[in-house]
């Protein structure tokens, strides 16, 4: 999210400065650090005062440094019709993204667990993977209700992502390749189970 400072005056130069700060922060996170605004500024060769015009605090900087994807879909351009292949494609793409950006993902997971209303703005709390998984499961419409498909989606998401990767590697002591393989297997096992025994659906919640 841009600050008021960024949308006035020499906007092209300001966009480049912001991008340089974000890139520096991502590099520091990839090294296992949780950079402050001052650390990112020093790494980027930008003054501390200038950096604070873009990021008023560490949280704003780390949110911007989170690996973003504008993808509306994780299915290939010519997606398969067979549901197992669709789900495999989405889960494999999602887990590849998670592993490739693991340090940033871990930082965002930590921030998302901290109390406060700002956490709803974090990418990890915006449920982007839910839409990707539901799209993969679209062929189930007619066999399962929309609510059952949504419940299945939530079950799969609970077993796939940075939260699962952290548990499988840090607690389960799996290497990353084995962790990814297990996440993919879990997603497929849930799909097969849901076809024979649909997931439980409680009463609808009022919004």
C-alpha positions as CSV (number, residue, x, y, z in Angstrom):
1,X,0.0,0.0,0.0
2,X,1.4,3.4,-1.0
3,X,1.9,6.3,1.4
4,X,0.6,9.8,0.6
5,X,4.2,10.8,0.0
6,X,4.6,8.3,-2.9
7,X,1.6,9.5,-4.9
8,X,2.7,13.1,-5.3
9,X,5.7,14.7,-7.1
10,X,8.3,12.6,-8.7
11,X,6.3,9.4,-8.6
12,X,8.5,7.3,-11.0
13,X,11.6,7.9,-8.9
14,X,9.6,7.2,-5.8
15,X,8.4,3.9,-7.2
16,X,12.0,2.9,-7.9
17,X,13.1,3.9,-4.4
18,X,10.3,1.9,-2.9
19,X,11.1,-1.1,-5.1
20,X,14.7,-0.9,-4.0
21,X,13.8,-0.9,-0.3
22,X,11.4,-3.8,-0.8
23,X,14.1,-5.8,-2.7
24,X,16.6,-5.1,0.1
25,X,14.1,-6.2,2.7
26,X,13.4,-9.5,0.8
27,X,17.1,-10.2,0.6
28,X,17.6,-9.7,4.3
29,X,14.6,-11.9,5.1
30,X,16.0,-14.6,2.8
31,X,19.1,-14.5,4.9
32,X,17.1,-15.3,8.0
33,X,16.7,-11.8,9.3
34,X,13.6,-9.8,10.3
35,X,14.8,-6.4,9.0
36,X,13.9,-3.1,10.5
37,X,13.3,-0.1,8.3
38,X,16.8,1.2,9.2
39,X,18.4,-2.1,8.2
40,X,16.6,-2.2,4.8
41,X,17.6,1.4,4.2
42,X,21.3,0.7,5.0
43,X,21.3,-2.3,2.7
44,X,19.6,-0.4,-0.1
45,X,21.9,2.6,0.3
46,X,19.0,4.9,1.1
47,X,18.8,7.3,4.0
48,X,16.9,6.3,7.1
49,X,14.8,9.5,6.9
50,X,13.8,8.7,3.2
51,X,13.0,5.1,4.0
52,X,10.5,6.1,6.7
53,X,8.6,8.1,4.2
54,X,7.7,4.9,2.5
55,X,7.5,2.5,5.5
56,X,6.5,4.2,8.8
57,X,7.3,1.0,10.7
58,X,8.8,-2.5,10.4
59,X,5.4,-4.2,10.0
60,X,4.6,-2.1,6.9
61,X,8.0,-2.9,5.4
62,X,7.6,-6.7,6.1
63,X,4.1,-6.7,4.6
64,X,5.5,-5.1,1.4
65,X,8.4,-7.6,1.3
66,X,6.0,-10.6,1.4
67,X,6.2,-12.5,-1.9
68,X,3.1,-11.4,-3.9
69,X,1.5,-13.2,-6.8
70,X,-1.1,-11.6,-9.0
71,X,-2.1,-15.0,-10.3
72,X,-5.9,-15.5,-10.5
73,X,-5.3,-19.2,-11.1
74,X,-2.6,-21.8,-10.6
75,X,-3.9,-24.1,-13.2
76,X,-2.0,-24.3,-16.5
77,X,-3.2,-22.5,-19.6
78,X,-4.8,-25.7,-20.9
79,X,-6.0,-27.2,-17.7
80,X,-6.8,-30.9,-17.4
81,X,-10.4,-31.9,-17.1
82,X,-9.6,-34.8,-14.7
83,X,-10.0,-33.6,-11.2
84,X,-7.0,-35.5,-9.7
85,X,-4.7,-33.8,-12.3
86,X,-6.2,-30.4,-11.7
87,X,-5.7,-30.6,-7.9
88,X,-2.2,-32.0,-8.4
89,X,-1.3,-29.1,-10.6
90,X,-2.6,-26.5,-8.2
91,X,-1.0,-28.1,-5.1
92,X,2.3,-28.6,-6.8
93,X,2.4,-24.9,-8.0
94,X,1.4,-23.7,-4.5
95,X,3.9,-25.7,-2.6
96,X,6.7,-24.7,-5.1
97,X,5.8,-21.0,-4.4
98,X,5.9,-21.7,-0.6
99,X,9.3,-23.4,-0.7
100,X,10.9,-20.9,-3.0
101,X,9.9,-18.0,-0.7
102,X,10.0,-19.9,2.6
103,X,11.9,-17.3,4.6
104,X,9.4,-14.5,3.6
105,X,6.5,-16.9,4.2
106,X,7.7,-17.7,7.7
107,X,8.0,-14.0,8.5
108,X,4.5,-13.4,7.4
109,X,3.2,-16.4,9.3
110,X,4.8,-15.0,12.5
111,X,3.2,-11.6,11.9
112,X,-0.2,-13.1,11.2
113,X,-0.2,-14.8,14.6
114,X,0.4,-11.5,16.5
115,X,-2.8,-10.0,17.9
116,X,-4.3,-6.8,16.4
117,X,-6.7,-5.7,13.7
118,X,-3.9,-5.0,11.2
119,X,-3.4,-8.8,10.7
120,X,-6.5,-8.9,8.4
121,X,-4.5,-6.9,5.9
122,X,-1.7,-9.5,5.7
123,X,-1.5,-11.6,2.5
124,X,-1.5,-14.8,4.5
125,X,-4.9,-13.9,6.0
126,X,-6.6,-13.1,2.6
127,X,-7.2,-16.7,1.6
128,X,-5.9,-16.5,-1.9
129,X,-5.1,-20.2,-1.9
130,X,-8.8,-21.0,-1.2
131,X,-9.8,-19.7,-4.6
132,X,-7.0,-21.6,-6.3
133,X,-8.0,-24.9,-4.7
134,X,-11.8,-24.3,-5.2
135,X,-11.1,-23.8,-8.9
136,X,-9.3,-27.1,-9.1
137,X,-12.2,-28.8,-7.5
138,X,-14.8,-27.3,-9.9
139,X,-15.6,-30.6,-11.6
140,X,-17.1,-31.8,-8.3
141,X,-20.1,-29.5,-8.7
142,X,-23.1,-31.7,-9.1
143,X,-21.5,-34.4,-7.0
144,X,-21.0,-32.3,-3.9
145,X,-22.8,-29.2,-2.8
146,X,-21.1,-25.8,-2.8
147,X,-20.7,-25.9,0.9
148,X,-19.2,-29.4,0.8
149,X,-16.7,-28.3,-1.8
150,X,-15.8,-25.3,0.4
151,X,-15.3,-27.6,3.4
152,X,-13.1,-29.9,1.3
153,X,-11.2,-26.8,0.1
154,X,-10.6,-25.7,3.7
155,X,-9.5,-29.2,4.7
156,X,-7.0,-29.3,1.8
157,X,-5.7,-25.8,2.6
158,X,-5.1,-26.9,6.3
159,X,-2.7,-29.6,5.0
160,X,-1.0,-27.5,2.4
161,X,0.9,-24.2,2.8
162,X,3.6,-22.6,5.0
163,X,1.9,-23.7,8.2
164,X,2.0,-27.3,7.2
165,X,5.6,-27.0,5.8
166,X,6.8,-25.5,9.1
167,X,5.2,-28.3,11.1
168,X,6.4,-31.1,8.8
169,X,10.0,-29.8,8.7
170,X,10.5,-28.3,12.2
171,X,8.4,-30.8,14.2
172,X,8.1,-33.8,11.9
173,X,11.8,-33.6,10.9
174,X,11.1,-34.2,7.2
175,X,13.3,-32.7,4.5
176,X,11.5,-30.2,2.2
177,X,11.1,-32.7,-0.7
178,X,9.5,-35.2,1.6
179,X,7.3,-32.5,3.2
180,X,6.1,-31.4,-0.2
181,X,5.4,-34.9,-1.3
182,X,3.3,-35.6,1.9
183,X,1.3,-32.4,1.4
184,X,0.5,-33.4,-2.2
185,X,-0.5,-36.9,-1.0
186,X,-2.7,-35.5,1.8
187,X,-4.5,-33.2,-0.7
188,X,-5.2,-36.1,-3.0
189,X,-6.3,-38.4,-0.2
190,X,-8.8,-35.8,1.1
191,X,-10.2,-35.5,-2.4
192,X,-10.7,-39.3,-2.8
193,X,-12.2,-39.5,0.7
194,X,-14.7,-36.7,0.0
195,X,-16.0,-38.4,-3.1
196,X,-17.0,-41.5,-1.1
197,X,-17.8,-39.7,2.1
198,X,-18.6,-35.9,1.7
199,X,-17.1,-33.6,4.4
200,X,-19.3,-32.7,7.3
201,X,-21.3,-29.4,6.9
202,X,-22.6,-27.6,9.9
203,X,-25.4,-25.0,10.0
204,X,-24.8,-22.0,7.8
205,X,-23.4,-19.0,9.6
206,X,-25.0,-15.6,9.3
207,X,-22.7,-13.0,7.8
